[in-house]
Amino acid sequence: MSSNPRVFVARLVGLSVFDPLGDEVGRVRDVVLATTTRTRGRGPRAIGLVVEVPGRRRVFLPTTRVTTIDSGQVITTGLVNMRRFEQRPGETSVVAELFDRQVRIRVDGGSEPEPAVVEDIALERLPSRDWLVTKVFARRGVPRRSRSGLQLRRPKGETVLVPVEDVEGLLVSAAEQGAHALLDSLEDLKPADLADAIHDLTPKRRAEVTSAMNDELLADVLEELPDDDRVEILTSLPTERAADVLEVMEPDDATDLLSELPSDTVEELLEMMEPDEAAPIRRLLTYDEDTAGGMMTPEPVILGPEASIAEALATVRKEELSPAVASLVYVCRPPLETPTGRLIGIVHIQRLLREPPHQALGSVLDRDFEPVPATASLETVTRLMANYNTVAVPVTDDEGRLLGAVTVDDVLDHILPEDWREERHDPEESPEGIGVTVPGSSGGATDEGAARV
């Protein structure tokens, strides 16, 4: 597989994978080990690479289909199975499951093992063409915890390279483990793609990884996960931190998540949240899920008629706003927080770009719009969006006060099947356009990858 008899996994991650013609297939994201068998008493065998192909899909590439690892690249035979990678029993992903794991090592033949944390794994190629784990690069010492106690930090001890035979607890699934290396390898992913990667982890590893995330990142990921996963993650967090994460989430997404929990748990979490953050969620919980009130975001872009176009453009430019929310400015009488004073008009972002920056919003209002009541059905909102070719619809009460806005992404979440997020992980999906899909065959000891195809 390589002219170099030893390869470190951390250096493999991120390398481009090419077919024999020089076309890029994807990038290496992990290495898969077979942990149920050992070769001549040595470390576990590497059976394949997890490769991320266009579309952020992760597929399995058996080591038997890798011809070269050299000069910062991986060359394959050109045969790539496009079925989404799913880890099987008896397999371990190095980056996802071994990096940052707490182990005990013997250094320089010492008789007493000492604590350490795994930072890298070395693979070596045997004459039989098998690739085995032979060395572990570890940092001596016990990991430190953050003040919250949620996150492991790397110890400050020296690093050592030890034979795998001198490492205890490397493949023990119950071993305590941080998540820094895994999160580093995933840092370039969008929240939806990061959610895909986290969905594929074991429940134990998923809890470790999400505990190591900051509140903002975890909130973004929870908004993209299937209901079962995000309920599992939220309920595994300490109550105080769960409340902090809910505060960061968009109110409508937080409401959807809380609606999956028992009422006593919901009330406990709301009580721990800041009153200003909990108030819009409490309002949304009073509406039926498939109504405009149940779908809307209670925090659209709201300004007064005297605000300038420059001020409006600065507001919609905020990074935390989704494109759908930022597409419209709702101009209202005070107060300017929902429920507002009377809604007097809307301004589309395209109109803002065409007018002088100093001009007041009140002079460029679009009054030809049709708001919906909070009780409007999903079908009513969907038809209104289609008729007016708009990406957002204001929701008002009987007195014309703005309660929130339903955006196109809110509608899609309710139109799509309830399990649409789970379907992103369906291993039977096989999009065309990359490599060759290999015909199925029975698995064998010489090529674990064949059974996956």
N, C-alpha and C positions, 0 to 999 in steps of 0.2 A: 504494500500500500504506500510505501514511502522509501526514499533512499536513506532517510534518517531513522535509525532503529529506535529512537525514543522521541515521543511527542507529548507535550504537556497540554492538557485539555483547555486551560485558560487561553493558550495561544491559538488553539483551534477555533474557539468561539469567535464568530464574526468573519471568518475567512470565506471568500467566495468559492462556490462550487461550479465547475465548468464541465460541459460534456466534451467528447473528443474533438469536436469541431471548434471549440473555443467559445461557444455560446454559454452565457452565465445561466445556471439553473436556479441558484439561490444562495443562501448563506448559512453556515453552520451555527446552530444555536445550542446544541447539547450533544452528549455522547451517551449511548445506552449500553449498560453492562448486563450480562446474564449472571445473576447472583446465586443461582441454584446449583451450578456446577463449577468446579475448580479444575485447573490443569496442573497435574503433578504437584499438588500442594501449594501452588502459587496463587496469585490474586485472581479475581474474577476476569472474565473475558469480555472485551468490547465487541458487541455484535452489530453495531451500526451507529449512524449519525442522525440526529434530528436536524433537518434542513428546512429553513423557512424560504418558501418559494413566493413569487409574486401573488398578491392578494392576502399576504400575511398568513397563508396556510402553512402548517408545519407537517412535514411528511417524513417517513422513515427511509433512510438510505443504508442498506446492509453494507458492512465492511467488505463483503465479497464483491461488491459492485464499485468499490473505490480502487482505482489503479495507482494513484499517486497523491501524496501529501508533501508538497515541496514548494519553496519559493513563495510562501504566503498564499497558496491556493490549493484546492482539492480538485482532482480530476476523476470523473466517473466513467463508467462504460457507456453511458448514454441512456441506460435503462433506469427510469425513475417511476416508481409507483406513486400516483398522485392522491391516493387515499389518505385522509387525515390521520396523523400519528396518534395512536392511543396506547399508552403503556400497559403492559400485560403483567400478570403475577409472575414473580421470579425475575423481574427486570428492575433496574435502578437507573435513573437519570443522574449523571454526575453533577452537573451544575445545579439542577433543581433540588437534589436530595443529599449530595455529599459535601459540597462546598459549605463552609461555616459549621460543619458538624463537630460537636465536641467528642474527642476521642482521648485515648491514653496511649502514649508512645514510649518506646525504649530507645534511648539515644546512646550511640557508641557502645552497644552491647550491655548497657546497664541492666541490672536485674529487676529494679523497681520501676514500673511504668509511671509516667508523669502526665498531667493533663495538658492538652493542646487542642488547637482548632485547625481543621483542614482548610488549606487555602488553594491547593491545586493537586491534581492527580497526574502521574506520569504513566503513559502506556508504552510498552516495548513490543516490537514485532519478533516473533519466534521464526525459526526456519520453516515451521509448518504453515506460516502466513497468518497464524492467529495473533491477535493483539491482546496482551494481558496488562492488567494493572500491576506494576512492579514497585513503584515508589509513591510515597505520599509527601507532599510539601506542606509542612504544618508550622504553626506559630505556637511556641510554648507559652503556657499560662492558662489561667481561667478567664473566660469572657467576663466583661463588666456589664452591668445592667444600667440602663438609663434611669433617670430619677423616677419615671413612671413605673419602672419595673417591667415594661412591655417589650423592650427591645434589647437584644444582646449586642454588645460592642466588642470589637476584636481586642484580644489581650495585647499587652505591650511587649511581650517577650520576644526573644530572637527566633528567627525562622530556621528550620532544619529540614533536610531531605532524608527520609528514613525508608528502609525497605517495608513493603506492605505487610510482611510477616511480623514486623515489630509494632504494628498498630492494632489496638484493641478497640472494638466498638464501631469500626468503620461502616459496617453493613447492618448495624442494629437499628431497626426502625424506631425504637423507643428513645434513642439517644437525643439529647437536647440539641437544638440547632438554631443558629441565626439565619438571616436571610439577605445579608448585604450583597454577597456575590451574585445571587440570583436576581435581585432587584437591579443591580448594576447592569446585568446582561439584558434586562428588559426595559431599560430606561428610555430607549428611543421609540417604544411602542405607544400608540394611541390608547386611550382608556378601553375602548372596545376590544382591541387586540390583546391588551394586558389582561382583560377579563377572560378572554379565551384561554390564555396560558394558565391563569390561576384556576379556572374551571377544571383543567386536566390534572391538577395536583391531587394527592391524597388529602382527606380531611385534616389530618394532623399537620401536613406540610402547608396546607392552605391557611390554617390558623397561624402558623409561625410566620408566614410571609405577610399576611394582612396585619399582624401585630406590629411588624417592623415598618409598615408604611406610615407616612404622615397622614393627618386627618383629611387633608385636601385630596390626596391621591386616592385614599381608600374610598372617599365619598364618590369620586368619579368612577371608580371601578364598580362599586355597589350599584350604581345607576345602570350599568351595562350587563350585570350578571342575571342569570335566571332566578326566579323567586326562591327556589329551594336553597340555592347557594348563598344568596344574600341574607336570607333569614338565618341560616346556619352561622354565617360569619358574624352578623350583628349580635346574635344571642350568645356567642362565645366570648364577646368582648366584655370587660368590666362595664357595669352600668354607666358609670360616669363618662367613660370614653365613648360608649355607644351614643350617649346624648350629644357629646361634642361632634361626632361624625354626622349625626342627623342635622345639627345646626349648619354644617357646611353644605349639605346636599341641597339641591333645588327643592323648594317646599312641596311641589307636586310629586317629585320622585320620593321624597321622604314620606309623604302621605301614602303613596302606593305601598311602600315597604311596611309601614306601621299597620296598614290594613290587613297584613298577613299575620299579625301577632295577636295574642290574647289581649283582651281589653285592659286587664290589670297591669300587664307589662307596658302597654301603650301609655297608660296614665302615669306610671312610674317614670318612664323616659321623658314624657312631656314635662313633668314636674321638675326634672333635673336640668332641663334646657332653660336658656335665658327666656324670660317672658316674651320679649319682642320677637324672638325666633320661633317660639312655640305657637304664638297667636295665629299666624296664617295657616299653620298645619291644623290647628284645632278647627278653624273655619272650613278648611277643605274636607276634613273628616265628617262634616255634617251633611255633605252632598253624596248622592249616589255615584258610584264609580263611573258609569257610562253616561253621565250628564256633563254639560258644559262646566258646571261648578266642580265636578269631580275631576275633570281633565285639566282645568286651567292652571296656569302659573299665576300666583297672586302678586308677582313682582315684575310686571312689564316695565318698559321705559316710560316714565310719567314726568311731564314738565308743565309749567304754567304757560299761558299765552304770551306773557311778556318775555319769556326766555328767548335768547337769540339762537339763530341757526348754528352759529359757531359752538354754542353751549350744547346744543342737541347732538352735533357731530362728535364732540368730545365724549359725550355720554355713551353713544352707541358704539364708540371705538373701544370700549372696555373689553378686555380679553375674556372676562368671565361670562359675558353674554353670548348665548348661542346665536347663530345667524338668523334664525327665525324670530327670536325675541328682539334682536337689534334691527329688524327690518322696518318696524313701525314705532313712531313716537305718539303716545296718547296725551293729548292736551286737555287738561282738566282745571276746574276751579279748585282752590284749596279746600281741604287738605290734599296733599299730593302723595299720600300713601293710601293704599286700598283699605277699606272703601273710601274713595276720593270724594271730592265735590263733583258737581255735574260734569260729565264728559262732553266737551264742546267740539271736538274734532280730532282727526288723526293726521299725521304727516308721514309719508313714505320716505325712506332713506334716499331714493332716487331724486325726489323733489328737493331734499336738503342739499344735494350735491349741485343742483342747478341754480340755487338762489344765492344772493350776496350773504356773506357770513354775519353781517351786522343786523340783518333783517329779523324782526320778531316772528316767532312761530304763529302768533295769532293772525298774521297777514297772509299765511300760505296754507291755511287749514283746508283739509278735505272733509266736507260735511256730508258727502254722499256715501254713507256707509250704513250697514245694518248690524247693530249689536244684537246679541242673543241674551236671553235670561239665563240664570244659573241652572234652571230646570230643563233647558233645551236638550234634546236627545242627541246622541252621537250622529245619527242619520241627518238630523237638521243641520248640525255644524258642518258635516262633511259636504252636504249639498251646497251650503252657502259658500264654502271655500271654493268648490268647483265652479259655481256660477260666477263668482267675482274674481276668480284667478288670484286669490290672495293666500298668503302663508300664515295669516293670523286673524283672529276674530275677537273683538272686544266683548266682554261679558259684563252686563250692567244689571242693577236692581230696578225696581219699579219707579224709582225717582231719578233714574238716569245716571246714577253714580257708578263709576268703574270699580268692578270687583276683581277683575283679572283679565287674562287673555288666553284663548286656546290657540296654540300654534300647531303647525302641520306635523311636527314630530310627536306632539301629544296625541293627535288623531291617529297617526300611524301605529303608535304603541297599542291603541285600542282596536284598530282594524285588523292588524296582523293576528294570526292564531296565538293563543296564550303561550304555546311552547315554542314560539319562533326563535327565542334565544337559544334553547336547547338544540334546535335544528342546525345552528351554526357549527355544532360539534359532531354532526352525523358522519360516522366513518364511511358511509356508503357513497358520499358525495364524490364525484370525480370530474372536476372541471377540465376542459380541454385546453390545449395550448402550450403545455410544457412537457418536454420529455416524452417518454413512451410508457404507457401503462402495461406492466408486465402481467402475463396471464397467471392465474392462480396455480399453486402447486402445494403439495403437502410439505410441512416443515421437516427439517432434518437437522442433525447435530452440526453439520457443516455450514448451514446457512439458515439461521433463525429468521432472517428477513423474508425468506420465500413464503413462509406461512402467513405473512401479513398481507400478501398481495391478493 
